[in-house]
Amino acid sequence: MATAETIDTPNLLLAWSEADWDSAILGYPVLQIAHLEVRGTDADKDFTAFEAARDGMDAGLVSCRLPHDRLHESMLLEVHGFRFIEMAYHPELGHLENIALPDDTLRVARATSQDLPEVLEIAGNAFRNERFHVDPRLDPELGDRRYCNWVKSSLDHPHQLLEVVRDGKRLVAFFVTEMLEDGTCYWHLNAVAPNAQGQGYGRRAWQAMLRKARQDGARHVQTCIVARNHRVLNLYARLGFLFPPPLMTFHWVRGPGEKLPDFAYHPHKAWAPK
């Protein structure tokens, strides 16, 4: 991630940086707003400094995630052309040492280069609920490329692991995981192979990964999932994961000839024309 830039005024605190990894995939600068806080009634005016920086870079996409209750900030984004895309949860399971996990014949192993073509085939076809696939202004093929590139990079990543779940010789799922310093095993990316779905592998594969995390010394497991992926949300609930408050995801996408709303946002006041 590139160096963060900040706008810090009595009305607005906004920090952003270029998402270099996504810029490489999409072929144009992609920015990520890491922090947004409306402090006063002139936040709309101060936000234009960010827009000038964005346009100076010729950015084509800006993303921002906000806590679900930050409505002043979400309204500010919407006035400036951002659109709500998804609600994201970060389910977590603590005290892994006390969780009862049944034995199973599924086995987890670190992926090898020989596994990569099969895992890439899964990554290119399994994800349809995430923000790069559901935003109608983005080519869904970019989402496929993004997840495939993530899988490729994790094979030799210094911190993340690409792991596969097998039933005998059959590869039924993959996980990109990372062990954090606080004892949390973070699941960055995971999917059941499309040809193995609907056969009971979901719960078994997730339990196999919980056993593997515990064997590796993890005390907690955490991941991220979007609200529209209700089938997997139910899986996490059945496994005993807890759900902290969700985050709202917004995208701004540059469009040819796009006309943005001619309104200013004022917290605690009605919307007013500029």
Summary of the structure (lengths in Angstrom):
residues: 274
radius of gyration: 20.7
end to end distance: 34.9
largest distance: 64.9
contacts: 806
relative contact order: 0.19
helix: 32%
strand: 31%
